[in-house]
Amino acid sequence: MKRPRRSSAWAKGLGFKRERPYIAAMSNRLSTHIRAATLYESLNQLRHLGRVASILTCYCVFATSAAIAEERQAPANYKELIQSAVKTSFIDPATVGLVEISPLHPTRGPQLGDWMACLRIAINGQPTLYSAFIDGEPPKVILLRLAVRFDDCAQDQYDPLPTAPPIQDGPAGCRKK
């Protein structure tokens, strides 16, 4: 026996939707995708703004540190300061051979002090790179350490560090009796 068709009024009274259920599901998914795409675009814009902000921050920090370093004058006696630090830093000074020094340049980023110079020191005949950092007024060597890659000591040009003249016992021309 056939069932009688139900009227649309009967369906509305029971709360049934006349729409096809798969169309409603597709429209819900579509609105979810649109919301997700909008959120994704917003996140990409925030990431871009974050990158721009970090680049500007880095630029400002480096520009400020460069301006500060330019304001301070490089110590004229930096070679003597570093030479005295080298003399007092090694346990066995007999192992220290030729000492070469690079020109003085401003420190960058995580490096200590205002100025730095690279050293190439022959220890037991083996050349080793060191970094010397100068800070303060009056200037003094605050750190002498093995060079790291960030110091770029391998790229510098080196000149021999002049050795200190031998200490004389008395004034020139006077002889001991």
Contact map, one row per residue, 1 for C-alpha under 8 A:
111000000000000000000000000000000000000000000000000000000000000000000000000000000000000000000000000000000000000000000000000000000000000000000000000000000000000000000000000000000
111100000000000000000000000000000000000000000000000000000000000000000000000000000000000000000000000000000000000000000000000000000000000000000000000000000000000000000000000000000
111110000000000000000000000000000000000000000000000000000000000000000000000000000000000000000000000000000000000000000000000000000000000000000000000000000000000000000000000000000
011111000000000000000000000000000000000000000000000000000000000000000000000000000000000000000000000000000000000000000000000000000000000000000000000000000000000000000000000000000
001111100000000000000000000000000000000000000000000000000000000000000000000000000000000000000000000000000000000000000000000000000000000000000000000000000000000000000000000000000
000111110110000000000000000000000000000000000000000000000000000000000000000000000000000000000000000000000000000000000000000000000000000000000000000000000000000000000000000000000
000011111110000000000000000000000000000000000000000000000000000000000000000000000000000000000000000000000000000000000000000000000000000000000000000000000000000000000000000000000
000001111111000000000000000000000000000000000000000000000000000000000000000000000000000000000000000000000000000000000000000000000000000000000000000000000000000000000000000000000
000000111111100000000000000000000000000000000000000000000000000000000000000000000000000000000000000000000000000000000000000000000000000000000000000000000000000000000000000000000
000001111111110000000000000000000000000000000000000000000000000000000000000000000000000000000000000000000000000000000000000000000000000000000000000000000000000000000000000000000
000001111111111111000000000000000000000000000000000000000000000000000000000000000000000000000000000000000000000000000000000000000000000000000000000000000000000000000000000000000
000000011111111111000000000000000000000000000000000000000000000000000000000000000000000000000000000000000000000000000000000000000000000000000000000000000000000000000000000000000
000000001111111100000000000000000000000000000000000000000000000000000000000000000000000000000000000000000000000000000000000000000000000000000000000000000000000000000000000000000
000000000111111100000000000000000000000000000000000000000000000000000000000000000000000000000000000000000000000000000000000000000000000000000000000000000000000000000000000000000
000000000011111110000000000000000000000000000000000000000000000000000000000000000000000000000000000000000000000000000000000000000000000000000000000000000000000000000000000000000
000000000011111111000000000000000000000000000000000000000000000000000000000000000000000000000000000000000000000000000000000000000000000000000000000000000000000000000000000000000
000000000011001111110000000000000000000000000000000000000000000000000000000000000000000000000000000000000000000000000000000000000000000000000000000000000000000000000000000000000
000000000011000111110000000000000000000000000000000000000000000000000000000000000000000000000000000000000000000000000000000000000000000000000000000000000000000000000000000000000
000000000000000011111011000000000000000000000000000000000000000000000000000000000000000000000000000000000000000000000000000000000000000000000000000000000000000000000000000000000
000000000000000011111111000000000000000000000000000000000000000000000000000000000000000000000000000000000000000000000000000000000000000000000000000000000000000000000000000000000
000000000000000000111111100000000000000000000000000000000000000000000000000000000000000000000000000000000000000000000000000000000000000000000000000000000000000000000000000000000
000000000000000000011111110000000000000000000000000000000000000000000000000000000000000000000000000000000000000000000000000000000000000000000000000000000000000000000000000000000
000000000000000000111111111000000000000000000000000000000000000000000000000000000000000000000000000000000000000000000000000000000000000000000000000000000000000000000000000000000
000000000000000000111111111100000000000000000000000000000000000000000000000000000000000000000000000000000000000000000000000000000000000000000000000000000000000000000000000000000
000000000000000000001111111110000000000000000000000000000000000000000000000000000000000000000000000000000000000000000000000000000000000000000000000000000000000000000000000000000
000000000000000000000111111111000000000000000000000000000000000000000000000000000000000000000000000000000000000000000000000000000000000000000000000000000000000000000000000000000
000000000000000000000011111111100000000000000000000000000000000000000000000000000000000000000000000000000000000000000000000000000000000000000000000000000000000000000000000000000
000000000000000000000001111111110000000000000000000000000000000000000000000000000000000000000000000000000000000000000000000000000000000000000000000000000000000000000000000000000
000000000000000000000000111111111000000000000000000000000000000000000000000000000000000000000000000000000000000000000000000000000000000000000000000000000000000000000000000000000
000000000000000000000000011111111100000000000000000000000000000000000000000000000000000000000000000000000000000000000000000000000000000000000000000000000000000000000000000000000
000000000000000000000000001111111110000000000000000000000000000000000000000000000000000000000000000000000000000000000000000000000000000000000000000000000000000000000000000000000
000000000000000000000000000111111111000000000000000000000000000000000000000000000000000000000000000000000000000000000000000000000000000000000000000000000000000000000000000000000
000000000000000000000000000011111111100000000000000000000000000000000000000000000000000000000000000000000000000000000000000000000000000000000000000000000000000000000000000000000
000000000000000000000000000001111111110000000000000000000000000000000000000000000000000000000000000000000000000000000000000000000000000000000000000000000000000000000000000000000
000000000000000000000000000000111111111000000000000000000000000000000000000000000000000000000000000000000000000000000000000000000000000000000000000000000000000000000000000000000
000000000000000000000000000000011111111100000000000000000000000000000000000000000000000000000000000000000000000000000000000000000000000000000000000000000000000000000000000000000
000000000000000000000000000000001111111110000000000000000000000000000000000000000000000000000000000000000000000000000000000000000000000000000000000000000000000000000000000000000
000000000000000000000000000000000111111111000000000000000000000000000000000000000000000000000000000000000000000000000000000000000000000000000000000000000000000000000000000000000
000000000000000000000000000000000011111111100000000000000000000000000000000000000000000000000000000000000000000000000000000000000000000000000000000000000000000000000000000000000
000000000000000000000000000000000001111111110000000000000000000000000000000000000000000000000000000000000000000000000000000000000000000000000000000000000000000000000000000000000
000000000000000000000000000000000000111111111000000000000000000000000000000000000000000000000000000000000000000000000000000000000000000000000000000000000000000000000000000000000
000000000000000000000000000000000000011111111100000000000000000000000000000000000000000000000000000000000000000000000000000000000000000000000000000000000000000000000000000000000
000000000000000000000000000000000000001111111110000000000000000000000000000000000000000000000000000000000000000000000000000000000000000000000000000000000000000000000000000000000
000000000000000000000000000000000000000111111111000000000000000000000000000000000000000000000000000000000000000000000000000000000000000000000000000000000000000000000000000000000
000000000000000000000000000000000000000011111111100000000000000000000000000000000000000000000000000000000000000000000000000000000000000000000000000000000000000000000000000000000
000000000000000000000000000000000000000001111111110000000000000000000000000000000000000000000000000000000000000000000000000000000000000000000000000000000000000000000000000000000
000000000000000000000000000000000000000000111111111000000000000000000000000000000000000000000000000000000000000000000000000000000000000000000000000000000000000000000000000000000
000000000000000000000000000000000000000000011111111100000000000000000000000000000000000000000000000000000000000000000000000000000000000000000000000000000000000000000000000000000
000000000000000000000000000000000000000000001111111110000000000000000000000000000000000000000000000000000000000000000000000000000000000000000000000000000000000000000000000000000
000000000000000000000000000000000000000000000111111111000000000000000000000000000000000000000000000000000000000000000000000000000000000000000000000000000000000000000000000000000
000000000000000000000000000000000000000000000011111111100000000000000000000000000000000000000000000000000000000000000000000000000000000000000000000000000000000000000000000000000
000000000000000000000000000000000000000000000001111111110000000000000000000000000000000000000000000000000000000000000000000000000000000000000000000000000000000000000000000000000
000000000000000000000000000000000000000000000000111111111000000000000000000000000000000000000000000000000000000000000000000000000000000000000000000000000000000000000000000000000
000000000000000000000000000000000000000000000000011111111100000000000000000000000000000000000000000000000000000000000000000000000000000000000000000000000000000000000000000000000
000000000000000000000000000000000000000000000000001111111110000000000000000000000000000000000000000000000000000000000000000000000000000000000000000000000000000000000000000000000
000000000000000000000000000000000000000000000000000111111111000000000000000000000000000000000000000000000000000000000000000000000000000000000000000000000000000000000000000000000
000000000000000000000000000000000000000000000000000011111111100000000000000000000000000000000000000000000000000000000000000000000000000000000000000000000000000000000000000000000
000000000000000000000000000000000000000000000000000001111111110000000000000000000000000000000000000000000000000000000000000000000000000000000000000000000000000000000000000000000
000000000000000000000000000000000000000000000000000000111111111000000000000000000000000000000000000000000000000000000000000000000000000000000000000000000000000000000000000000000
000000000000000000000000000000000000000000000000000000011111111100000000000000000000000000000000000000000000000000000000000000000000000000000000000000000000000000000000000000000
000000000000000000000000000000000000000000000000000000001111111110000000000000000000000000000000000000000000000000000000000000000000000000000000000000000000000000000000000000000
000000000000000000000000000000000000000000000000000000000111111111000000000000000000000000000000000000000001100000000000000000000000000000000000000000000000000000000000000000000
000000000000000000000000000000000000000000000000000000000011111111100000000000000000000000000000000000000000000000000000000000000000000000000000000000000000000000000000000000000
000000000000000000000000000000000000000000000000000000000001111111110000000000000000000000000000000000000000000000000000000000000000000000000000000000000000000000000000000000000
000000000000000000000000000000000000000000000000000000000000111111111000000000000000000000000000000000000001000000000000000000000000000000000000000000000000000000000000000000000
000000000000000000000000000000000000000000000000000000000000011111111100000000000000000000000000000000000100000000000000000000000000000000000000000000000000000000000000000000000
000000000000000000000000000000000000000000000000000000000000001111111110000000000000000000000000000000000000000000000000000000000000000000000000000000000000000000000000000000000
000000000000000000000000000000000000000000000000000000000000000111111111000000000000000000000000000000000000000000000000000000000000000000000000000000000000000000000000000000000
000000000000000000000000000000000000000000000000000000000000000011111111100000000000000000000000000000000100000001100000000000000000000000000000000000000000000000000000000000000
000000000000000000000000000000000000000000000000000000000000000001111111100000000000000000000000000000000000000000000000000000000000000000000000000000000000000000000000000000000
000000000000000000000000000000000000000000000000000000000000000000111111100000000000000000000000000000000000000000000000000000000000000000000000000000000000000000000000000000000
000000000000000000000000000000000000000000000000000000000000000000011111110000000000000000000000000000000000000000000000000000000000000000000000000000000000000000000000000000000
000000000000000000000000000000000000000000000000000000000000000000001111111000000000000000000000000000000000000000000000000000000000000000000000000000000000000000000000000000000
000000000000000000000000000000000000000000000000000000000000000000000001111100000000000000000000000000010000000000100000000000000000000000000000000000000000000000000000000000000
000000000000000000000000000000000000000000000000000000000000000000000000111111000000000000000000000000000000000000000000000000000000000000100000000000000000000000000000000000000
000000000000000000000000000000000000000000000000000000000000000000000000011111000000000000000000000000000000000000000000000000000000000000000000000000000000000000000000000000000
000000000000000000000000000000000000000000000000000000000000000000000000001111111000000000000000000000000000000000000000000000000000000000000000000000000000000000000000000000000
000000000000000000000000000000000000000000000000000000000000000000000000001111111100000000000000000000010000000000000000000000000000000000000000000000000000000000000000000000000
000000000000000000000000000000000000000000000000000000000000000000000000000011111110000000000000000010000000000000000000000000000000000000000000000000000000000010000000000000000
000000000000000000000000000000000000000000000000000000000000000000000000000011111111000000000000000000000000000000000000000000000000000000000000000000000000000000000000000000000
000000000000000000000000000000000000000000000000000000000000000000000000000011111111100000000000000000000000000000000000000000000000000000011000000000000000000000000000000000000
000000000000000000000000000000000000000000000000000000000000000000000000000001111111110000000000000000000000000000000000000000000001000000001000000000000000000000000000000000000
000000000000000000000000000000000000000000000000000000000000000000000000000000111111111000000000000000000000000000000000000000000000000000000000000000000000000010000000000000000
000000000000000000000000000000000000000000000000000000000000000000000000000000011111111100000000000000000000000000000000000000000000000000000000000000000000000000000000000000000
000000000000000000000000000000000000000000000000000000000000000000000000000000001111111110000000000000000000000000000000000000000000000000001001000000000000000000000000000000000
000000000000000000000000000000000000000000000000000000000000000000000000000000000111111111000000000000000000000000000000000000000000000000000001000000000000000000000000000000000
000000000000000000000000000000000000000000000000000000000000000000000000000000000011111111001000000000000000000000000000000000000000000000000000000000000000000000000000000000000
000000000000000000000000000000000000000000000000000000000000000000000000000000000001111111100000000000000000000000000000000000000000000000000000000000000000000000000000000000000
000000000000000000000000000000000000000000000000000000000000000000000000000000000000111111100000000000000000000000000000000000000000000000000001000000000000000000000000000000000
000000000000000000000000000000000000000000000000000000000000000000000000000000000000011111111001000000000000000000000000000000000000000000000000000000000000000000000000000000000
000000000000000000000000000000000000000000000000000000000000000000000000000000000000000111111000000000000000000000000000000000000000000000000000000000000000000000000000000000000
000000000000000000000000000000000000000000000000000000000000000000000000000000000000000001111111000000000000000000000000000000000000000000000000000000000000000000000000000000000
000000000000000000000000000000000000000000000000000000000000000000000000000000000000001001111111000000000000000000000000000000000000000000000000000000000000000000000000000000000
000000000000000000000000000000000000000000000000000000000000000000000000000000000000000000011111100000000000000000000000000000000000000000000000000000000000000000000000000000000
000000000000000000000000000000000000000000000000000000000000000000000000000000000000000000011111100000000000000000000000001100000000000000000000000000000000000000000000000000000
000000000000000000000000000000000000000000000000000000000000000000000000000000000000000001011111111000000000000000000000111100000000000000000000000000000000000000000000000000000
000000000000000000000000000000000000000000000000000000000000000000000000000000000000000000000111111000000000000000000000111110000000000000000000000000000000000000000000000000000
000000000000000000000000000000000000000000000000000000000000000000000000000000000000000000000001111100000000000000000000110000000000000000000000000000000000000100000000000000000
000000000000000000000000000000000000000000000000000000000000000000000000000000000000000000000001111110000000000000000011110000000000000000000000000000000000000110000000000000000
000000000000000000000000000000000000000000000000000000000000000000000000000000000000000000000000011111000000000000000011100000000000000000000000000000000000011110000000000000000
000000000000000000000000000000000000000000000000000000000000000000000000000000100000000000000000001111100000000000001111000000000000000000000000000000000000011110000000000000000
000000000000000000000000000000000000000000000000000000000000000000000000000000000000000000000000000111110000000000001110000000000000000000000000000000000001111000000000000000000
000000000000000000000000000000000000000000000000000000000000000000000000000000000000000000000000000011111000000000001100000000000000000000000000000000000001110000000000000000000
000000000000000000000000000000000000000000000000000000000000000000000000010001000000000000000000000001111100000000111100000000000000000000000000000000000000000000000000000000000
000000000000000000000000000000000000000000000000000000000000000000000000000000000000000000000000000000111110000000111000000000000000000000000000000000000000000000000000000000000
000000000000000000000000000000000000000000000000000000000000000001001000000000000000000000000000000000011111000001110000000000000000000000000000000000000000000000000000000000000
000000000000000000000000000000000000000000000000000000000000000000000000000000000000000000000000000000001111101111110000000000000000000000000000000000000000000000000000000000000
000000000000000000000000000000000000000000000000000000000000010010000000000000000000000000000000000000000111111000000000000000000000000000000000000000000000000000000000000000000
000000000000000000000000000000000000000000000000000000000000010000000000000000000000000000000000000000000011111000000000000000000000000000000000000000000000000000000000000000000
000000000000000000000000000000000000000000000000000000000000000000000000000000000000000000000000000000000001111100000000000000000000000000000000000000000000000000000000000000000
000000000000000000000000000000000000000000000000000000000000000000000000000000000000000000000000000000000011111110000000000000000000000000000000000000000000000000000000000000000
000000000000000000000000000000000000000000000000000000000000000000000000000000000000000000000000000000000010011111000000000000000000101000000010000000000000000000000000000000000
000000000000000000000000000000000000000000000000000000000000000000000000000000000000000000000000000000000010001111110000000000000000111100000100000000000000000000000000000000000
000000000000000000000000000000000000000000000000000000000000000000001000000000000000000000000000000000000110000111110000000000000000111100000000000000000000000000000000000000000
000000000000000000000000000000000000000000000000000000000000000000001000010000000000000000000000000000011110000011111000000000000000111000000000000000000000000000000000000000000
000000000000000000000000000000000000000000000000000000000000000000000000000000000000000000000000000000011110000011111100000000000011110000000000000000000000000000000000000000000
000000000000000000000000000000000000000000000000000000000000000000000000000000000000000000000000000011111000000000111110000000000011100000000000000000000000000000000000000000000
000000000000000000000000000000000000000000000000000000000000000000000000000000000000000000000000000011110000000000011111000000001111000000000000001000101001000000000000000000000
000000000000000000000000000000000000000000000000000000000000000000000000000000000000000000000000001111000000000000001111100000001111000000000000000000001000010000000000000000000
000000000000000000000000000000000000000000000000000000000000000000000000000000000000000000000000001110000000000000000111110000111100000000000000000000000000010000000000000000000
000000000000000000000000000000000000000000000000000000000000000000000000000000000000000000000001111100000000000000000011111001111100000000000000000000000000000000000000000000000
000000000000000000000000000000000000000000000000000000000000000000000000000000000000000000000001111000000000000000000001111111110000000000000000000000000000000000000000000000000
000000000000000000000000000000000000000000000000000000000000000000000000000000000000000000000011100000000000000000000000111111110000000000000000000000000000000000000000000000000
000000000000000000000000000000000000000000000000000000000000000000000000000000000000000000000011100000000000000000000000011111000000000000000000000000000000000000000000000000000
000000000000000000000000000000000000000000000000000000000000000000000000000000000000000000000000100000000000000000000000011111100000000000000000000000000000000000000000000000000
000000000000000000000000000000000000000000000000000000000000000000000000000000000000000000000000000000000000000000000000111111110000000000000000000000000000000000000000000000000
000000000000000000000000000000000000000000000000000000000000000000000000000000000000000000000000000000000000000000000001111011111000000000000000000000000000000000000000000000000
000000000000000000000000000000000000000000000000000000000000000000000000000000000000000000000000000000000000000000000001111001111100000000000000010000000000000000000000000000000
000000000000000000000000000000000000000000000000000000000000000000000000000000000000000000000000000000000000000000000111100000111110000000000000011000001100000000000000000000000
000000000000000000000000000000000000000000000000000000000000000000000000000000000000000000000000000000000000000000000111100000011111000000000001111000001000000000000000000000000
000000000000000000000000000000000000000000000000000000000000000000000000000000000000000000000000000000000000000000011110000000001111100000000011111000101000000000000000000000000
000000000000000000000000000000000000000000000000000000000000000000000000000000000100000000000000000000000000000000011110000000000111110000001111100000000000000000000000000000000
000000000000000000000000000000000000000000000000000000000000000000000000000000000000000000000000000000000000000111111000000000000011111000001111000000000000000000000000000000000
000000000000000000000000000000000000000000000000000000000000000000000000000000000000000000000000000000000000000011110000000000000001111100111110000000000000000000000000000000000
000000000000000000000000000000000000000000000000000000000000000000000000000000000000000000000000000000000000000111100000000000000000111110111100000000000000000000000000000000000
000000000000000000000000000000000000000000000000000000000000000000000000000000000000000000000000000000000000000011000000000000000000011111110000000000000000000000000000000000000
000000000000000000000000000000000000000000000000000000000000000000000000000000000000000000000000000000000000000000000000000000000000001111110000000000000000000000000000000000000
000000000000000000000000000000000000000000000000000000000000000000000000000000000000000000000000000000000000000000000000000000000000000111110000000000000000000000000000000000000
000000000000000000000000000000000000000000000000000000000000000000000000001000000000000000000000000000000000000000000000000000000000011111111000000000000000000000000000000000000
000000000000000000000000000000000000000000000000000000000000000000000000000000001000000000000000000000000000000000000000000000000000011111111100000000000000000000000000000000000
000000000000000000000000000000000000000000000000000000000000000000000000000000001100100000000000000000000000000000000000000000000001111000111111000000000000000000000000000000000
000000000000000000000000000000000000000000000000000000000000000000000000000000000000000000000000000000000000000010000000000000000001111000011111000000000000000000000000000000000
000000000000000000000000000000000000000000000000000000000000000000000000000000000000000000000000000000000000000100000000000000000011110000001111100000000000000000000000000000000
000000000000000000000000000000000000000000000000000000000000000000000000000000000000110010000000000000000000000000000000000000000111100000001111110000000000000000000000000000000
000000000000000000000000000000000000000000000000000000000000000000000000000000000000000000000000000000000000000000000000000000000111000000000011111000000000000000000000000000000
000000000000000000000000000000000000000000000000000000000000000000000000000000000000000000000000000000000000000000000000000000011110000000000001111100000000000000000000000000000
000000000000000000000000000000000000000000000000000000000000000000000000000000000000000000000000000000000000000000000100000000001110000000000000111110101000000000000000000000000
000000000000000000000000000000000000000000000000000000000000000000000000000000000000000000000000000000000000000000000000000000000000000000000000011111111000000000000000000000000
000000000000000000000000000000000000000000000000000000000000000000000000000000000000000000000000000000000000000000000000000000000000000000000000001111111000000000000000000000000
000000000000000000000000000000000000000000000000000000000000000000000000000000000000000000000000000000000000000000000000000000000000000000000000000111110000000000000000000000000
000000000000000000000000000000000000000000000000000000000000000000000000000000000000000000000000000000000000000000000100000000000010000000000000001111111000000000000000000000000
000000000000000000000000000000000000000000000000000000000000000000000000000000000000000000000000000000000000000000000000000000000000000000000000000111111111000000000000000000000
000000000000000000000000000000000000000000000000000000000000000000000000000000000000000000000000000000000000000000000110000000001110000000000000001110111111000000000000000000000
000000000000000000000000000000000000000000000000000000000000000000000000000000000000000000000000000000000000000000000000000000001000000000000000000000011111000000000000000000000
000000000000000000000000000000000000000000000000000000000000000000000000000000000000000000000000000000000000000000000000000000000000000000000000000000011111100000000000000000000
000000000000000000000000000000000000000000000000000000000000000000000000000000000000000000000000000001100000000000000100000000000000000000000000000000011111110000000000000000000
000000000000000000000000000000000000000000000000000000000000000000000000000000000000000000000000000001100000000000000000000000000000000000000000000000000011111000000000000000000
000000000000000000000000000000000000000000000000000000000000000000000000000000000000000000000000000111100000000000000011000000000000000000000000000000000001111100000000000000000
000000000000000000000000000000000000000000000000000000000000000000000000000000000000000000000000000111000000000000000000000000000000000000000000000000000000111110000000000000000
000000000000000000000000000000000000000000000000000000000000000000000000000000000000000000000000011110000000000000000000000000000000000000000000000000000000011111000000000000000
000000000000000000000000000000000000000000000000000000000000000000000000000000100010000000000000001110000000000000000000000000000000000000000000000000000000001111100000000000000
000000000000000000000000000000000000000000000000000000000000000000000000000000000000000000000000000000000000000000000000000000000000000000000000000000000000000111110000000000000
000000000000000000000000000000000000000000000000000000000000000000000000000000000000000000000000000000000000000000000000000000000000000000000000000000000000000011111000000000000
000000000000000000000000000000000000000000000000000000000000000000000000000000000000000000000000000000000000000000000000000000000000000000000000000000000000000001111100000000000
000000000000000000000000000000000000000000000000000000000000000000000000000000000000000000000000000000000000000000000000000000000000000000000000000000000000000000111110000000000
000000000000000000000000000000000000000000000000000000000000000000000000000000000000000000000000000000000000000000000000000000000000000000000000000000000000000000011111000000000
000000000000000000000000000000000000000000000000000000000000000000000000000000000000000000000000000000000000000000000000000000000000000000000000000000000000000000001111100000000
000000000000000000000000000000000000000000000000000000000000000000000000000000000000000000000000000000000000000000000000000000000000000000000000000000000000000000000111111000000
000000000000000000000000000000000000000000000000000000000000000000000000000000000000000000000000000000000000000000000000000000000000000000000000000000000000000000000011111000000
000000000000000000000000000000000000000000000000000000000000000000000000000000000000000000000000000000000000000000000000000000000000000000000000000000000000000000000001111101100
000000000000000000000000000000000000000000000000000000000000000000000000000000000000000000000000000000000000000000000000000000000000000000000000000000000000000000000001111111000
000000000000000000000000000000000000000000000000000000000000000000000000000000000000000000000000000000000000000000000000000000000000000000000000000000000000000000000000011111000
000000000000000000000000000000000000000000000000000000000000000000000000000000000000000000000000000000000000000000000000000000000000000000000000000000000000000000000000001111100
000000000000000000000000000000000000000000000000000000000000000000000000000000000000000000000000000000000000000000000000000000000000000000000000000000000000000000000000011111110
000000000000000000000000000000000000000000000000000000000000000000000000000000000000000000000000000000000000000000000000000000000000000000000000000000000000000000000000010011111
000000000000000000000000000000000000000000000000000000000000000000000000000000000000000000000000000000000000000000000000000000000000000000000000000000000000000000000000000001111
000000000000000000000000000000000000000000000000000000000000000000000000000000000000000000000000000000000000000000000000000000000000000000000000000000000000000000000000000000111
